[in-house]
Amino acid sequence: MITSKAQTGINCWIRKQQCPCGERKCYIRFEDGKNEEASSSSEPSEIIYVDVAPPFIGQTFETDDEAFEYYTNFARKSGFAIRRESSRSNQDRGVYSRVFVCHRYGPERHRKSAKAERKRDRKTTVCGCESKMYILKKIIGGVPRWSVKQFVNEHNHELLEDDQVRLLPAYRKIPDADRERILLLHKAGCSVRHIMKVLQVEKGEEEQLPFIERDVRNFVQSCKKVDRENDVSELLNVCKTVKERDADFVYDFTMDENGNLANIAWAYGDSVCAYRAFGDVVVFDATYREITYDRLLGVWFGIDNHGKTIFFGYVLLRDESYHSFSWALQAFLQFMHGRCPQTILTDIDLGLGDAIKSVLPSSKQVFCIWHIVSKLSSWFSFQLGPHYEDFKAEFDRLYNLESKKDFEGQWILMVNRFGLGSNKHIALLFSHRASWALPYLRGHFIAQMTTAEYSKSIDAFLKGILSAQTCLESFFEQVGIVSNFRTQAGEQEMEDMHIKTSMPIEEHASSILTPYAFNLLQNEIVLSMQCAAFETVNGSYLVRHHKRMDGGCLVSWMPKDEKICCSCKQFEVSGILCRHILRVLALKNYFHLPEKYLPIRWRRESSLLQSNTDGWSQAFHSLTSALYAESSLSKERVDYVHKELVRVLNDVRNMSACDGVVLNLESNPPIDVRIDAAANGSECNSTWN
């Protein structure tokens, strides 16, 4: 039986704070805020209470939680705390009313005990205070809203000053970062009183700790109640049970010298199926550690043709060594039948990087830009002071440059401008620039997985499974639910896609691509109408915005092979044609986009949710229709297509009907995406199969 952490009230999943520079005394502090949009912190490091006006009768809120938060802010600044007192509900309306009250609300309660000798003489906090807020759910304009029905702000007790109200239990909280420090200091033999002194020194005398000595003692005691090795080892029994019920479930593990479970990895059948279709680009997030069980969590993510996050596998590791990461990658590769991702996105981690080079030598490792952005404040804000925001703006501009030469030259200018020549972190970033800066990544397929929207999707998932105060068994069950691709993606509705330009290219693409991919392409089509194209002496085209007098992107068009390439390399990176190429295709009177520039990865028939052979029929119908239309233009084309079709048919007949990787008609065949971009921007050779 696993000891439930819900009983102890402990939630110890935190982001790794060790800095990738390697120095033991250097660590990262993650703070939620609008400047760190990609931060994945499970909770704010400190709760910020804002001044608000008193609630009033008729005031409305979108949710009851929003009303509670508003009242909490008012109470905190006024010198008291609140709690949820009662609620009413029925089957038709659900919860339709709530009452929030002062922490001293209600008559004094006397608890009777059968064993009087064990009764503790505790002071009660309630004193008959009548302060409360009563909210009621109403339908306003067809939308449910919570309205203040009654508000009483009369207290029969003294309201506390700010230095006193912060000590109320409702406002005391041990931040995640401090939890790790507390456990580390406790393991080193420090007393609770000494731990408090160390934390206060680290915070600085001007900043008060948001908790007291009693909270630290309770936290340490609750962690002792967890049988760590037994709980972790129980996961192995859970995996064995799941395997008996689901033959497609896969897992692997290692044991230490004491016979305890060291590492364990697992993946579900739905995840393996999803990987066949969308395993070209993978995010491996290993930024969270469970400090009570002392395990590092690794999650493999992907993105489907609808732009939705999908989950491929999970791993719990004892440490962050090269050997542990190598084992995790090998286990994942085994789960996915030996197929390596084309690109793998990770945080900056030198040990993980070495493991990827060893286990996945053909995969391109890319450092997620949102992980880098989340570290910038810890690295540079103190040194730069008021100039930090200017530095961030310049860093973002350099990140989006097109030329490697421009990036390196302007990077030096930025370093000199802000006086960062001796900064070890700026040197770390520059030494690994080929793994994160866009000028070096153009030509490598990333599939929109470095965008802020995708990082927020991953952030929401991690918060969802890690914020619950549960045991490891419940955590395992939770990730099993979200790993079901039908749960992940839902029934993808092919909503009507509105045509904006009436261009034949746009109408053609709308019938093939998913709404997500079409919206990306449609945006480029609209922007292409603002571009001017100038033919150069070698037959290429210089394309730029019609208001610009210089610069632009070079588009190379080879009509014989029907190949087109742009120096911006957007298609190679995302699989979506850029505005520059679309402008040239319009000049060349293209009414349909060539098939190879409508990647199968982004098409409707690539959906994981096909329940019959309709998806296959649509895919082959689309390809054969295009092949027939193109080949009928000349006798030479007809002869060539006939010859190749005969050859392909013979090859297919000679193939094994079952080679161990059966084509599941509820999914899609493996998609092999190969991009071979030339070194210069004037030629390209891009092939999508």
C-alpha positions in Angstrom: 0.0 0.0 0.0 1.4 3.4 -1.0 1.4 6.1 1.7 -0.8 8.8 0.4 0.8 12.2 0.3 -2.6 13.7 0.3 -2.8 12.8 3.9 0.3 14.8 4.7 -0.6 17.8 2.6 2.8 17.8 0.9 3.4 18.7 -2.7 7.1 18.7 -3.4 7.4 18.8 -7.2 9.7 21.7 -7.9 11.7 22.9 -10.9 15.3 22.1 -10.9 17.3 25.1 -9.7 20.8 24.0 -10.5 22.3 26.3 -13.1 23.6 24.6 -16.3 26.9 26.5 -15.9 27.9 23.7 -13.5 28.8 25.7 -10.4 27.3 24.3 -7.2 26.6 27.7 -5.7 24.9 29.0 -8.8 21.2 28.2 -9.0 18.1 29.6 -10.8 15.2 31.2 -9.2 12.0 31.0 -11.3 9.5 33.7 -10.8 6.1 33.9 -12.4 5.5 37.2 -14.2 4.7 38.7 -17.5 8.4 39.1 -18.3 8.9 35.4 -18.0 6.1 34.2 -20.2 7.6 30.7 -20.7 8.2 29.9 -17.1 6.8 26.5 -16.0 6.9 27.1 -12.3 4.2 25.1 -10.6 3.4 27.9 -8.3 4.4 31.5 -7.7 7.4 31.7 -5.4 5.5 34.3 -3.4 1.8 35.3 -3.3 1.3 39.0 -4.2 -1.7 40.6 -2.5 -3.0 43.7 -4.2 -5.1 46.6 -2.9 -8.7 46.2 -3.8 -11.9 48.1 -2.9 -14.4 46.5 -0.5 -16.8 44.1 -2.2 -20.3 45.6 -2.8 -23.8 44.1 -3.4 -24.3 43.4 -7.1 -20.6 43.0 -7.9 -20.1 40.2 -10.3 -17.3 37.7 -10.9 -16.7 35.1 -13.7 -16.1 32.3 -11.2 -16.5 31.6 -7.5 -12.7 31.2 -7.2 -12.3 34.7 -8.6 -14.7 36.0 -6.0 -12.8 34.2 -3.2 -9.4 35.6 -4.5 -10.9 39.1 -4.5 -12.2 38.8 -1.0 -8.9 37.3 0.1 -7.0 40.4 -1.2 -9.3 42.7 0.6 -9.0 40.7 3.8 -5.2 40.6 3.7 -4.9 44.3 3.3 -7.6 44.9 6.0 -6.0 42.8 8.7 -7.9 39.5 8.8 -8.2 36.2 6.9 -11.2 34.4 5.3 -12.4 30.8 4.8 -15.1 29.0 2.8 -17.9 28.5 5.3 -20.7 26.8 3.3 -22.3 26.2 -0.1 -25.5 25.0 -1.7 -26.1 22.9 -4.7 -28.6 20.8 -6.6 -28.6 18.4 -9.6 -29.7 20.9 -12.1 -27.6 23.9 -11.2 -24.7 22.3 -9.4 -23.2 24.6 -6.8 -25.2 27.9 -6.9 -24.3 29.7 -3.7 -21.3 30.1 -1.4 -20.5 31.9 1.8 -17.0 33.2 2.6 -16.5 34.4 6.2 -13.9 35.9 8.5 -11.5 33.5 10.1 -13.1 34.4 13.5 -16.7 34.0 12.3 -19.2 32.0 14.3 -19.9 31.2 17.9 -17.1 29.8 20.1 -17.0 26.0 19.8 -16.3 23.6 22.7 -15.3 20.1 21.6 -16.2 17.3 24.0 -13.8 14.5 24.4 -14.5 11.0 25.8 -11.0 11.0 27.3 -10.8 14.2 29.3 -7.2 13.5 30.4 -6.1 13.8 26.7 -7.9 17.0 26.1 -5.6 19.8 25.1 -6.3 23.4 26.3 -6.3 25.1 23.0 -7.3 28.7 22.4 -10.2 29.1 19.9 -10.0 31.7 17.2 -13.7 32.1 16.6 -15.4 34.9 18.6 -18.8 35.4 17.1 -17.6 37.8 14.3 -20.3 38.4 11.7 -18.2 39.5 8.8 -19.0 37.6 5.6 -19.7 37.7 1.9 -22.5 35.7 0.3 -22.4 35.1 -3.5 -25.0 33.6 -5.8 -24.7 32.2 -9.3 -26.9 33.9 -11.9 -27.3 33.7 -15.7 -26.4 37.1 -17.1 -26.6 37.5 -20.9 -26.7 33.8 -21.3 -23.4 33.3 -19.3 -23.2 32.1 -15.7 -21.8 34.7 -13.3 -21.4 35.0 -9.6 -22.9 38.0 -7.9 -22.5 39.4 -4.4 -25.8 39.0 -2.7 -24.8 40.1 0.8 -21.6 41.7 2.3 -21.0 42.4 6.0 -17.8 44.1 7.0 -18.4 44.5 10.7 -15.8 42.8 13.0 -16.0 42.4 16.8 -12.3 41.9 17.2 -9.2 43.8 16.5 -7.8 43.9 13.0 -4.2 43.0 12.7 -1.3 45.1 11.4 0.6 43.9 8.3 3.5 42.4 10.3 0.9 40.4 12.3 -1.6 39.4 9.6 1.1 37.7 7.6 1.5 35.2 10.5 -2.1 33.9 10.2 -2.2 30.3 8.9 -4.1 31.3 5.7 -1.2 33.5 4.6 1.7 31.3 5.6 3.2 29.2 2.9 6.6 27.6 2.3 7.6 28.3 -1.4 8.8 25.4 -3.5 12.3 26.7 -3.7 12.6 26.9 0.1 11.2 23.4 0.5 14.1 21.9 -1.3 16.6 24.0 0.8 14.8 22.9 4.0 15.1 19.2 3.2 18.7 19.6 2.2 19.6 21.4 5.4 17.7 18.9 7.5 19.5 16.0 5.8 22.8 17.8 6.7 21.8 17.7 10.4 20.7 21.3 10.8 18.1 22.0 13.4 14.8 23.7 12.5 16.0 26.9 14.3 19.2 26.9 12.4 17.4 26.3 9.1 15.3 29.4 9.7 18.4 31.5 10.3 20.0 30.2 7.1 16.9 30.9 5.0 16.6 34.4 6.5 20.2 35.2 5.7 19.7 34.0 2.1 16.6 36.2 1.8 18.2 39.3 3.3 17.2 41.1 6.4 14.8 43.4 4.5 12.6 40.5 3.4 10.6 38.5 5.9 10.0 34.8 5.5 6.4 34.0 4.6 6.3 31.1 7.2 7.3 30.5 10.8 9.4 27.9 12.6 6.3 25.7 13.3 5.6 25.4 9.6 9.1 24.2 8.9 8.9 21.6 11.7 5.5 20.3 10.5 6.9 20.1 6.9 9.9 18.1 8.0 7.8 15.8 10.1 5.3 15.2 7.3 8.1 14.2 4.9 9.4 11.6 7.4 6.0 9.9 7.2 6.5 9.0 3.6 8.1 5.6 2.9 10.1 6.7 -0.1 11.6 3.5 -1.3 8.5 1.5 -0.7 6.3 4.1 -2.6 8.7 4.3 -5.6 9.1 0.5 -5.7 5.3 0.1 -5.7 5.3 1.8 -9.1 6.8 -1.4 -10.5 3.9 -3.5 -9.2 1.5 -1.0 -10.7 3.2 -1.2 -14.1 3.0 -5.0 -14.0 -0.7 -4.8 -13.3 -1.3 -2.4 -16.1 0.7 -4.6 -18.5 -1.6 -7.5 -17.6 -4.6 -5.5 -18.6 -3.1 -3.7 -21.6 -0.6 -5.6 -23.8 0.4 -2.4 -25.7 1.6 -0.8 -22.4 5.4 -0.9 -22.2 7.8 -0.2 -19.3 11.4 -0.7 -18.3 13.3 -0.2 -15.0 16.6 -0.6 -13.3 17.5 -1.6 -9.7 20.3 -0.4 -7.5 22.8 -2.4 -5.5 20.4 -2.6 -2.6 17.6 -4.1 -4.6 15.6 -0.9 -4.6 14.0 0.6 -7.7 16.4 3.2 -9.2 14.8 4.3 -12.5 11.5 3.5 -14.2 10.1 4.5 -17.6 6.8 3.8 -19.2 4.6 4.5 -22.2 1.1 3.6 -23.3 -0.1 2.0 -26.5 -1.8 5.2 -27.6 1.5 7.1 -27.1 3.4 4.6 -29.3 0.7 4.9 -32.0 0.9 8.7 -31.8 4.7 8.6 -32.1 4.4 6.8 -35.4 2.6 9.7 -36.9 4.1 12.7 -35.1 7.4 11.5 -33.6 9.5 13.7 -36.0 10.0 16.3 -33.3 10.0 15.6 -29.6 10.3 17.7 -26.5 12.1 16.0 -23.6 11.3 18.0 -20.4 13.3 17.0 -17.4 13.0 20.2 -15.3 10.9 18.9 -12.4 12.2 17.0 -9.4 10.1 15.4 -6.6 12.2 16.2 -3.5 10.3 13.9 -1.1 10.9 10.8 -3.2 14.2 12.3 -4.6 13.3 11.5 -8.2 13.6 13.5 -11.4 10.6 13.5 -13.8 11.2 13.3 -17.5 8.3 13.7 -20.0 8.4 13.2 -23.8 6.0 15.5 -25.6 5.0 16.0 -29.3 2.5 18.0 -31.3 -0.2 16.6 -33.6 -1.5 18.0 -36.9 -4.1 20.0 -35.0 -1.4 21.8 -33.0 -2.4 19.9 -29.8 0.1 18.6 -27.3 0.5 14.8 -27.2 2.5 12.8 -24.7 4.8 10.0 -25.7 6.3 8.7 -22.5 7.4 9.2 -18.9 10.5 8.4 -16.8 11.5 8.8 -13.1 15.2 9.0 -12.6 17.2 8.8 -9.4 19.8 11.3 -10.6 20.7 13.6 -13.5 23.9 11.8 -14.5 24.9 10.9 -18.1 24.3 7.2 -17.4 20.7 7.9 -16.1 19.8 10.1 -19.1 21.4 7.5 -21.5 19.3 4.7 -20.0 16.1 6.9 -20.3 16.7 7.6 -23.9 17.5 4.0 -24.7 14.3 2.9 -23.0 12.3 5.5 -24.9 13.9 4.4 -28.2 13.0 0.8 -27.4 9.4 1.7 -26.7 9.2 3.5 -30.1 10.6 0.5 -32.0 14.0 2.1 -32.6 12.8 5.1 -34.5 14.8 8.3 -33.6 13.2 11.7 -33.7 14.5 14.1 -36.3 14.7 16.9 -33.7 14.7 16.7 -29.9 14.1 19.9 -27.8 15.4 20.1 -24.2 16.6 22.4 -21.5 20.3 23.4 -21.3 21.8 20.4 -19.6 25.3 19.3 -20.5 24.8 15.7 -19.2 21.7 15.3 -21.1 23.3 16.7 -24.2 26.1 14.1 -24.0 23.6 11.3 -23.7 21.7 12.5 -26.7 24.8 12.6 -28.8 25.6 9.0 -27.8 22.1 7.4 -28.0 20.5 9.6 -30.7 23.4 10.7 -32.9 21.2 11.4 -35.9 18.8 13.7 -34.0 19.4 17.4 -33.8 19.3 18.7 -30.2 17.7 22.1 -29.8 17.5 24.1 -26.5 14.0 25.3 -25.9 14.0 29.1 -26.1 11.4 29.3 -23.3 13.8 27.5 -20.9 16.5 30.0 -21.7 14.1 33.0 -21.3 13.1 31.7 -17.9 16.7 31.9 -16.7 17.6 35.4 -18.0 16.3 37.2 -15.0 18.4 35.1 -12.6 21.5 35.5 -14.8 21.4 39.1 -15.7 18.8 41.2 -13.8 21.0 41.9 -10.8 24.0 42.8 -12.8 22.2 45.0 -15.3 19.7 46.6 -12.9 17.5 49.1 -14.8 19.1 48.1 -18.1 17.8 44.5 -17.9 14.6 45.2 -20.0 16.7 46.8 -22.7 19.0 43.8 -22.7 16.0 41.4 -23.1 14.7 43.4 -26.0 18.1 43.2 -27.7 18.4 39.5 -26.9 15.0 38.8 -28.5 16.0 40.8 -31.7 19.2 38.9 -32.1 17.4 35.6 -31.5 15.2 36.2 -34.6 18.0 37.3 -37.0 18.4 35.5 -40.2 22.1 35.4 -40.8 24.7 33.6 -38.6 27.3 36.3 -39.5 24.9 39.1 -38.4 24.1 37.2 -35.2 27.8 36.8 -34.2 28.7 40.3 -35.0 25.8 41.9 -33.2 26.2 39.6 -30.3 29.6 41.0 -29.6 28.2 44.5 -29.8 25.4 43.6 -27.3 28.0 42.1 -24.9 30.1 45.2 -25.0 27.1 47.6 -24.7 25.9 46.0 -21.5 29.3 45.2 -20.1 28.8 41.4 -20.0 32.3 40.4 -21.3 33.2 38.5 -18.2 29.8 37.1 -17.5 30.0 33.2 -17.5 26.3 32.8 -18.5 26.6 35.0 -21.6 29.6 32.9 -22.5 27.6 29.7 -22.0 24.9 30.9 -24.3 27.3 31.9 -27.0 29.2 28.7 -26.8 25.9 26.8 -27.4 24.4 29.2 -29.9 24.1 26.6 -32.6 21.5 24.8 -30.4 19.2 27.6 -29.6 19.6 30.7 -31.9 17.3 30.8 -34.9 20.0 31.7 -37.4 21.6 28.3 -36.7 18.3 26.3 -36.6 16.9 27.4 -40.0 16.8 24.2 -42.0 16.0 22.0 -39.0 12.3 20.9 -38.6 10.9 22.1 -35.3 7.1 22.0 -36.1 6.0 25.1 -34.2 7.2 23.6 -30.9 9.3 26.6 -29.9 6.4 29.0 -29.8 5.1 30.7 -26.7 1.7 29.0 -27.2 3.2 25.5 -27.2 5.3 26.2 -24.1 2.2 27.4 -22.3 0.5 24.1 -23.3 3.3 22.1 -21.8 3.3 24.4 -18.8 -0.5 23.8 -18.2 0.0 20.0 -18.5 2.8 19.9 -16.0 1.0 22.1 -13.5 -2.1 19.8 -13.9 -0.3 16.6 -13.0 2.1 18.0 -10.5 0.0 20.5 -8.5 -2.3 17.8 -7.0 -1.2 16.7 -3.6 -1.2 12.9 -4.3 1.0 9.9 -3.9 3.0 8.4 -6.8 0.3 5.9 -7.6 -2.2 8.6 -8.1 0.3 10.5 -10.2 0.8 7.4 -12.3 -3.0 7.1 -12.8 -3.2 10.8 -13.7 -0.6 10.7 -16.5 -2.3 7.6 -17.8 -5.5 9.5 -18.3 -3.8 12.4 -20.2 -1.7 10.0 -22.3 -4.8 8.6 -24.0 -4.7 10.5 -27.3 -8.5 10.5 -27.5 -8.5 12.4 -24.2 -5.6 14.6 -25.3 -7.0 15.6 -28.6 -10.7 15.1 -28.2 -12.8 14.7 -31.3 -11.2 17.2 -33.6 -13.9 19.1 -35.2 -13.2 20.2 -38.8 -14.8 23.6 -38.4 -15.5 25.8 -41.4 -12.4 27.7 -42.5 -13.1 31.2 -43.8 -11.4 32.2 -47.0 -9.9 35.7 -46.8 -8.2 36.3 -50.2 -10.3 34.1 -52.6 -7.0 33.0 -54.1 -7.2 29.5 -55.6 -4.1 28.5 -53.6 -5.9 29.4 -50.4 -9.1 27.5 -51.4 -7.0 24.4 -52.4 -5.1 24.3 -49.1 -8.3 24.7 -47.0 -9.5 21.4 -48.4 -6.3 19.5 -47.4 -4.8 21.0 -44.3 -6.2 20.9 -40.7 -7.6 24.1 -39.4 -4.5 24.7 -37.3 -2.1 24.3 -40.2 -4.4 26.2 -42.6 -4.6 29.2 -40.3 -0.8 29.3 -40.3 -0.6 29.1 -44.0 -3.5 31.5 -44.5 -1.7 34.2 -42.5 1.3 33.8 -44.8 -1.0 34.1 -47.9 -2.4 37.3 -46.6 1.0 38.8 -45.9 2.3 37.7 -49.3 -0.1 40.2 -50.9 1.9 43.0 -49.2 5.2 41.8 -50.7 7.0 42.9 -53.9 9.1 40.5 -55.9 12.0 41.4 -58.1 13.6 38.9 -60.5 17.4 38.8 -60.3 19.9 38.1 -63.1 20.2 34.4 -62.2 16.5 33.8 -62.2 15.9 34.0 -58.5 13.6 36.5 -56.8 14.2 39.1 -54.2 11.0 39.4 -52.1 10.4 42.0 -49.5 7.6 44.2 -48.0 6.5 46.7 -50.6 7.4 49.7 -48.2 11.0 48.5 -47.7 13.7 49.8 -50.0 16.4 47.3 -49.2 16.9 43.8 -47.8 14.4 41.0 -48.2 14.6 37.2 -48.8 16.0 35.4 -51.8 13.6 32.8 -53.4 15.0 30.2 -55.7 12.6 28.6 -58.2 13.5 25.6 -60.3 10.6 24.9 -62.6 12.0 21.6 -64.0 11.9 19.9 -60.7 9.2 22.2 -59.3 11.4 23.0 -56.3 11.2 26.3 -54.6 13.2 27.5 -51.6 13.5 30.7 -49.6 16.5 32.0 -47.6 14.3 32.5 -44.6 13.9 28.6 -44.4 10.5 28.8 -42.8 9.2 25.8 -44.7 12.2 23.7 -43.6 11.6 24.8 -39.9 7.8 24.6 -39.7 6.5 22.8 -42.8 4.4 25.9 -43.7 5.3 27.9 -46.8 6.4 31.4 -46.2 5.0 34.6 -47.7 8.0 35.0 -49.9 7.5 31.7 -51.7 3.8 32.2 -51.9 4.4 35.6 -53.6 6.6 33.9 -56.3 4.1 31.1 -56.8 1.4 33.7 -57.4 3.7 35.4 -60.0 4.1 32.0 -61.7 0.3 31.5 -61.9 0.1 28.6 -59.5 -3.5 27.8 -58.6 -2.7 24.7 -56.5 0.2 24.3 -54.2 2.6 21.4 -55.2 1.8 18.3 -53.2 5.2 18.1 -51.6 4.6 21.6 -50.0 1.5 20.4 -48.3 3.2 18.0 -45.8 1.2 14.9 -44.8 2.1 15.8 -41.2 -0.2 18.8 -41.3 -3.0 17.2 -43.4 -6.5 16.2 -42.2 -6.0 12.5 -42.9 -3.0 12.4 -40.5 -5.4 12.6 -37.5 -4.9 10.0 -34.8 -8.7 9.7 -34.4 -9.6 8.0 -37.7 -11.9 5.1 -36.7 -12.1 3.4 -40.1 -10.4 3.4 -43.5 -11.9 6.7 -44.6 -8.7 8.5 -43.7 -6.6 6.2 -45.8 -9.1 6.5 -48.7 -8.9 10.3 -48.5 -5.1 10.3 -48.4 -4.7 8.0 -51.4 -7.5 9.7 -53.3 -5.8 13.1 -52.8 -2.4 11.8 -54.0 -3.8 9.8 -57.0 -5.9 12.8 -58.1 -3.0 15.1 -58.1 -0.8 12.5 -59.8 -3.4 12.0 -62.6 -3.8 15.8 -63.1 0.0 16.4 -63.3 0.8 13.4 -65.5 -2.0 14.1 -68.1 -0.2 17.2 -69.3 2.2 15.4 -71.6 2.9 11.9 -73.1 6.3 12.0 -71.4 4.8 12.4 -68.0 2.2 9.7 -68.7 4.9 7.2 -69.7 7.0 8.0 -66.7 4.2 7.7 -64.2 3.0 4.4 -65.7 6.6 3.0 -65.4 7.0 4.1 -61.8 3.6 2.8 -60.7 4.3 -0.6 -62.1 7.6 -0.6 -60.2 6.0 0.5 -57.0 3.2 -2.1 -57.2 5.8 -4.9 -57.7 7.8 -3.6 -54.7 4.7 -3.5 -52.5 3.7 -7.1 -53.5 7.1 -8.4 -52.5 6.9 -6.7 -49.0 5.9 -8.8 -45.9 2.3 -8.5 -45.0 3.2 -8.3 -41.3 6.7 -7.1 -40.3 6.1 -6.5 -36.6 4.9 -3.0 -37.0 1.4 -3.6 -38.2 -0.3 -0.6 -39.9 -3.2 0.2 -37.6 -6.1 1.5 -39.6 -7.1 3.5 -36.6 -3.9 5.5 -36.9 -1.5 6.4 -39.7 1.6 5.0 -41.3 4.9 6.3 -40.2 5.7 9.6 -41.7 9.3 10.1 -42.7 10.2 13.7 -43.0 13.5 14.5 -44.6 14.8 18.0 -45.3 18.1 18.4 -47.1 18.6 22.2 -47.4 21.6 23.5 -49.2 24.1 25.5 -47.4 23.3 28.8 -49.2 19.9 30.4 -49.4 19.5 30.3 -53.1 19.0 26.5 -53.6 17.2 23.9 -51.7 16.2 20.2 -51.9 13.3 19.6 -49.6 11.5 16.3 -49.7 8.4 15.4 -47.6 7.2 11.8 -47.8 
